[in-house]
Structures are given as structure tokens and as C-alpha cells.
Amino acid sequence: MKDTQDTKELEFADQPQNQPFYNKIADLSLSELKALGEKTILDFKKGIKVLEKSEAKDEDLLREIDVLENSFSEDHFMSTISLVHPKKEFRDLADEFSIKTSEAVTEYSLNQQIYKRFNQQIDPKNLSPQAAYLYDLLSKSYKRTGVDKPEKIRSQVKQVSKKMSELSTKFSKNVAENTPVLKFKSKELNGCLKSFIKAKTNKSGEIEIKLIAESILHILQNCTVRETREKVREISMNYAKDLNGEILPEYLNKAEELAKLLGYKNYAWLATEDKMIENPENSAKFINQLISLTRERAQKELSLIKKYKSKSGDNTELSYADIDYYSNQIAIKLTNSNEEELKEYFPYQHVKESLLQIFEEMFGIEFKQDKSAKVWNDDVDCYQVFEDGKTIGRIYLDMHPRDGKFNHACSSGVVMGLKERVLPQNLLICNFTKPTKTDPGLQSIDEVNTFFHEFGHLLHHTFGGQNGTWSDLSGWNVQDDFVEAPSQLLEEILMDSKVLKKLSKHIETSEQIPDELILKVQRKQSIMDGPKLNGIAVARQASLSKMSLEVYTTTEIDNLKLKEIEQGSSRDALGVYGDYYSIYHFGHILRGYSSNYYTYMWSLAIAKDLFTKFNSKNLLDREVANKYRKTILEPGGSKPVKELVEDFLGREWNMDAFKAYLKEGEELLK
């Protein structure tokens, strides 16, 4: 990695459309940003008027449609501001515009004149194969918007879609801006790592903890004080209930109304129609299969937890707040691992630099820090991605918590790449402890795993933005229930001994992690998935998948039904539930996944199968990585995922590797 730049190398990146995306808005005042947002929407509407009168035919008209959609969808500056801007008034403005943007997109999708030209002026027989594939996707997409419905129905669709956008924005805003902050005494955090407590101690000596995901998990896994765990679990799960208690039922009922206006039985039928899984009946079958596959192991793990809990002198009824803690304690005991000792090998800055080096080696690329790019906060890094001396992408890393910032982990594709025309740009958002002069920002293996996972989205977006000529098929624009697979595959790479050594550097000795510790990490990984024992973890995912499906297939939703669905889903999958209401801050239900949370396990099953083709002796093998890149990542959404996977595997994918994964580490649990 280099911090210098060669202007000749950056010629393509220096073209106006390929400048760092944030540069054009970094210095704008609030009123100037508002004016830019209004101009963007106005330009889009002008573009619609031009397209309405277009006489272009076949592929030329398809290109005009693609260019218009891409020009508007790439104005992600407002959504980025909503997620990460340090000033609340800017985030509020961005949230207002997200509603206006959604309204403009809905109106466009229901435009009769454009739909008429699409049908009358494009003959799929005259299109190239990839253009014909896009035409087919757009044809089906148009019908899902209701553009072929009578005017009365289209008008209702507009109103319902607008209301759903307003409710979704309020829901997300309530979650992001009301994250609880709790104060603790040191004795209330017994068992938590010293590095964790040190990082959370303010200048007044108070231990102040904001309940973002990483902090919640650390306490639930490590704190010996049951009252603290219960308090953290209850508050973190329930804080959004009153805030979103009216919003979520209304949103879900509006979703049902929208689906029925469009001729679907319910919203789940609408949301799954273009996915690999095809319909909610198949989704339910897959979820039930997950529950069936994990039932025996999950129950064995729960029995072990109850036994371990009883031996520790706690005979209270097993609760969710116990599961993460005892899962971790059992794994530590069975593998003789020590999280405090392990974290000392993974200071954030070294992990970041090493991660970049690993993917440089794996894919033959290079990351160069672009210090001239403007950013929204001092701790945000911008890198250009190079290959053979040419810029192929730009990424932003916003990795540390701030007030009002999106408080989980995600990736946002701010600019979609197009071959020889547009440089892909992407943003990674995480909330890892920020390194300081006195604190190196030590990372747990789970946090490093999150880093790998989210970085997988960046690579998919970057590589998928190289060869595509259609924005709707570029980058990670694949069928949504595959989109997590490339990231989940990188989690497999992480557990390789050579990779763990590259990532590690002891904060005192600078030594790499020794083989005996790597073995402990790998053994622990074989019985745990994130914070839970493996069977319980997958069963929990099945529970969330079942919940997300049922809230979109149940009619006339209210808060009582939401409670019944959440607790019933957990009871069916795990047999354990509590008086918790995670559904009111479960952003996946509204942010893109809707009824399709099964995507995570479906993608994981595919990722496990893909991984069987990697070289077990060298997971960074350039030859295998290149084939994976060429067949899975670079094609983007240019063909159905089923074909992409078959191109890499040489066969149809199956569940064998996933079933084997569910049996890993069973010998340790006896």
C-alpha cells in the first residue's frame, strides 16, 4: 500500500464523473445542500420528460432508460449523509429528501408514457444477449410496480408507497438517534475485558457505554453479573418499542395494502418473486429445513448451557440474556481460549492494513490511500483501488462510532461502476473502538470477522463494476438472496492459519499469533457462530427469518400479533424466548430485506458450497481467487445467480457443505 499518487495513473479517476463522490458536497452549507437535493430531483424529472418523447428504439431506448435510472440512483449523497454525517441538521435534511426521492422514483416507475415506449419501441429479438436479459428483468419489474394497472390503482400505489417511505425513514431515525447510553460501576462489569472497560471510561472516570452491537455482545458474552446482562439485553432490545410501536404495524399493513393493489396475495409474494427462492412457500420450506437441521444440536447446546448454568449456582429459568454468556463460557472452557489474551494480537490499525494486504495478494490489486479526497469526519479513510497501474475503484472506510451515526455495520454503494465510463465507489460503515494514543483499539475475532464480511461487499461492488455496460446489472446488483454470499465466503478465508498470522501483531511484542492460539481460535470457531454456539446461532437465524416472513404474510398486523410472531418464531426454532421486542429496531425488516431475512442463511449455504473449491493448503491461491472473481464477482448481475454459481462450481449448488458445517465441532460438545 502506498500513500503517494501518480497523476498519469489517475487519469481515469480524475475525470469529472470519477472524482471522489463526497468532494462535490463536502463544503456545502445546509441551504446549498438542500438546493442541490432539489436540483437533483428536478433534473431527474426533466430527464423523465425527455424520455417520454424519445424516438429511440431497441437497445438505444434501453440505454436511455438505464442512463436515466443510473444518474438518479447514483446520487447517494443524501443517503450517505443520513447514515454518517456528524451534524444532526444535515441528517434530518437527508431523511426528508429520502422521502422525496422515493416519491419521485415511484412516480417514474408508474409512468405510462415510458412504459408504452418500452413495450412498443423495444423488440427483444433485436437486442444483444445481455440487453435482452435486462429487458426481461425490467419487464417483470415494471409489472411489480403496478404501471400496467388502471389509473385509480396507480394513484393508490403512489400514496401507499409514499407513506411507506415516510414510515421507514421515521423507523430508522428512531433507532439510530435514540441508542441508549448506560453508566456502570466497575463491579457491575465483572468479567468484561480490561481493554473494553478502559475504552469506555470517560474523562470523569465513569464507565459510559453506548448500546451499539459490539458493546452489547461484549457484555452479554463476558459479564459475570447476571443483572447487568439482563439490563443490557432488555434495554437494548426494548428501547425502540415505544418509538416504533405505532410505526411498524402501520408500515406492515401498508405493505399488505400495496401488495394487494398490485395483485399479490401478500407482500412476501411480491418481495420474493424476483429472488432465487421464487416465492414465500419455498422460503418457508427453507426456514423449516433450517429448524429441522438444527433442532437436535440446538437442544443439545441448550441442555449444556442449562447444566453449566446450574453448576455455577444459578438455578433461575434460562433466558436470552444467558445464551450468549454461557455459549461463550462453554466455548472458552472446551477450547481453553482467552479473549483478553487473543485481542492483544489484533490492534485495529494493523488489522486494517493487513486486511488490505491480504486482498491485494489474493486478487492482484493495490490499495492507495487518497488523502486529498474530502471526507465527512477526520477518522474516515479513502482508498483508490488499482490493478496493473490503473484505477478500478474507490472505497471509503468509516469504522468508528459517533453520535447519530448508523450504529451497526453495513456497506453502501455510492457510485455504480460502468466499463470505461464510471468508477465504482463504495462506503463501509462499522463501529469498532477507535485507536488513540493510549488505546490501540483492540478487536475481537468477531469484530475482525465483521470487517472481513463487510469488506466482501466492497470487493463485490468494485469487481462487479468493471465490465458491465448496464448499471442495473453492474456491481452487486445480483438477486438479493445471493448478495451476502461473497461476504460470507471471506469469513471462511479469515480462519486460515496464514491469514490469522498476517492479521496479527501483538501490542507489546509485535509477534504474530502463535500456532497454539490459532488452534484454539479454530476450535472455538467450530462450535460457535458469532456470539452463540453453532446450532443455537443458526436456529436463531431461522427464528429471525421466520419472523420476517410471518409479519409480511399475516393480515391486519397490530402490536399484539407482532409480539406473538416474535415470541412464536423464537419458541419454534429455539424453545427460548423472553419479554423482548427486538422487532422494533430490526432494521432488516424495512431496509431492503423485508420478508426475506432467510437470505443470510440461504447465502451462507451457497457460500459454504463455493468454498469447497478453494485450495485448502493456500486459501489466498491467486488462480482460484481469479476464477472466483471472474465467474462470481465480475459478472455482477449480468446473468441469473444460478448460472454464476454453476460457472464456478461446474455443477448446481447443494446443501451438503452447509449440512457438514452444522456438524462441525460436535465432538467437543460431548
Protein Blocks (a to p, Z undefined) as FASTA:
>chain_A
ZZbdcfklmmmmmpmklgcfklmmmmpcfklmmmmmmmmmmmmmmmmmmmmmpcbehjlm
mmmmmmmmmmmmmmmmlmmmmmmpmbfklmmmmmmmmmmmmmmmmmmmmmmklmmmmmmm
pcfklpcfklmmmmmmmmmmmmmnopmpcfklmmmmmmmmmmmmmmmmmmmmmmmmmccc
ddddfklmgoiafklmmmmpcfkopacdddbfklmmmmmmmmmblklmmmmmmmmmmmmm
mmmmmmmmmmmmmmmmmmmmnopablmlmmmmmmmnopaklmmmmmmmmmmmmmmmmmmm
mmmmmmmmmmnopabdcdfklmmmmmmmmmmmmnopafklmmmmmcfklmmmmmmmmmmm
mnopacdddfkbccfbfkbccddddeehiafbdcdddfbdcehiacbdcdddfbccdehk
bccdddddddddcddfklgoiacfklmmmmmmmmmmmmmmmmmmmmpcbfklgcjlccfk
lmmmmmmmmmmmmmpmklmmmmpccfklopacdfklmmmmmmmmmmpghjbcfklmmmmm
mmmmmmmmmmmmcghiafklmmmmmmmmmmmmnopacdddfklmmmklmnonlmmmmmmm
mmmmmmmmmmmmpcfklmklmklmmmmmmmmmmnmmmbcfklmmmmmnopacdfklmmmm
mmgoklmmZZ
